[in-house]
């Protein structure tokens, strides 16, 4: 009798194990997702209703009408313990007032702590300026709230894939001649042509739920250049989202509008489109299609290769979400300046932000400092709008970026050191970040209370 019972148990055990496994694909193109992470995403058009005779910011010029829509995206993340959000916009900067209002609205509607919300701009030079009291300013904040609310209503269990590719249209715009930096398209200068791609999958199809792409280049294809190049010597005459918008449209088209694509700008302070002229020219339709499809194609390649069965096996099943912020006082040319820095880690992916236009070397230095502790994605133009953030070395040879920066050369070391400390807190591999000693626990609790205080005030 015992032997019969043993045989029955042995026969049933594989079936029970099979039933306990993650859901198996119902058809080709579906795959099981085993994860503690949930995500929701929504995109919304933010093009102003009035676009005739509007002066766009960046390289200021008057436009008549719209070439392509400006959009914003809201990606919500929740691992059951911590909530965070990434907000992207096709505008020139993350203005301080806009960031404050957007965080308050999203925190109120979703419960995501305001300090855990990253608000990042593409640095688009063909969009409007922000005024909180203007009709467009009020409409923008309202639309971000509506998008966040819709994203929160569509949360799904996801896993994250990561891959890289490259673009071919970016170039450094500084060259040192006789000890002085001049404006010059310099293919031998430092540049970062990598495209970093995160895809968020619910496993229901090969179309990702959401895509976050990261690239390094000024979106100033459509701005004026040498004043002499046809067909647009005074700059493109319409509002546009520039190459990040063109790339978003291309990728979403490739997935039959079944995904939502968000763009994060990197350290693009001295990186621009490679459009030769004196010193460069305004783009035309062929140029913008080249760039948009170059970036879009790189992202699509990265996305497609990331869901083969071998790559799916590499994905984590547990995603810790940890965030840290600090406001640092930086030395400026005319006094001290405040800047918010942020670290947001989701699983192995570490996003580090700066509130302005960091030169490309900032990204390289931060990646070198992080080494293999995490997969770093360094984001500029986020959570503030400080202007150019030049390296200390750039001040020695001058040029546009350090000359127009509000900061003093000593700011670089402070920014890098503080971002390193924030990385320590969220990566969690230094003793102070995981120590169970009562003093260390109390210190971390105090830090978190201070960090989240603005979120509590916003929710009241």
Steps between C-alpha positions, in 0.01 A plus 500: 500500500783735589672425169180581308467829691863583427448436130192722501692782670781466247249518216321806638811695606606608148146623431497701822840649420381590151190670640715703740729632226447847348235508230616332182462673163169444328645567156822590324608853594377478857726421795461458877593793722617413851555827683411711805483815284186663363494783248247727335560749222314772317598759241318822425533776242613832647517715186360848581161569349632832368805461275469790256762767568634324810863567591667168578782476750855379456610685191211744512294539184138552403315197365177455310331167562624153589707241316450221754342481848674562830431222750555407862524154651439372852638163609397378846691225682398305811674198653255461787720696740605813313343708226683719249426681174686622194350795312636607161410808296581628150605841633830682548537477876362366826410845637502515881138613528381240250682222689346610831146518360531174306627313804223637720231404251634150431559431871145609580343276234719189524656485846852503358719706736593828333869439573478171305379674184756582231394778262723511192502710182631397160656849463297566186584839343175526300240518776343765726631656818321421828293742703303342783228766472456476123221293340757253365680478834180413683394259228838324509481427873140382464594266215789355699261427785250334267776289343627393841151405610448293186840332542408408859178339378683269260778352717627159391767259618811554289862404459769729357740429216806711420706539185721754323554612140648811334404811303702666224376862490656652815830688519698709748472873431825622666855503370802647677723703269799690633381451858149632435174310445314594182163389364580220257345167403774279639472126423820445699357658816340304783160358410264230623309342209358220714125451529386337824162329488275369776195298396220423744309182408183342633560188287171518311671581169831596346390864512641650821263668742744793519840600365747743656776602260804707597723683251746789501448788254353851498151496338583810298468367145242764420668806648676770305865449414721711277218727371597418145403138435182431305222408541466639858769761574288638788409163646219255431170695497284249689477354849646151529624237747822472296681165468379351833141546384574358156665197659208443738258505207717258298531246782131512587419451131723189490292354783167599342431761773496224764782647707583833667848645449665748737826688432769589754777743403855431612799730552457695178640839602764499225345244261286608203376373162767460233365757253799669331490871424654823632522366766186291442164523327133451575358158411245424232251215469760253375725573799231449763386174341863383494549569870159379616529174313863454597413526870170318451669220307767461768230472766294252298808282445574506872138421586470212255819328613401526864208254496675195363473210744867531596462868592172446684676253730740778605228725640472546876188382679542737794519877449589715797396866460714746694514877461716772649504877447702789625511874440858621483634853516733561207751781448382738231651791316266737685433313823381158618248299297278212614471182297299184558677173425319167494583130493228251408580130489256244357647153524852522352431825313629820658376838376699805613367848419633853469283814466656654191730442205797287607784462252550147370799429725271501806335181378833328441636597842189383684495169314865443584430572866204259508701226325313166519288588804196576284401579141522882495280731294607862551220749428531873443225764482309344793341637819613856437642736238838631609647556153840378385700274731853515363802301608772680695741433212268679255542830686873492428442528123168686508237466232123525494408253777725624785457864392121488523485270804383653828734269690862531605751229404498358854139382454606189308672332793204569731248359254699183434567440869135550599369274224748240619356520852144473367604196295641343817165541672293336228744234380527388860837326485691728739490417869302807609219416256427153635640505854253390768681692771244716685686822424511421126133402498406824673712702257331343198156557650583869559627537143188339355268711714667820380500380139131411496381809689416696181290205385298503822444874473391465136247232589337715773 
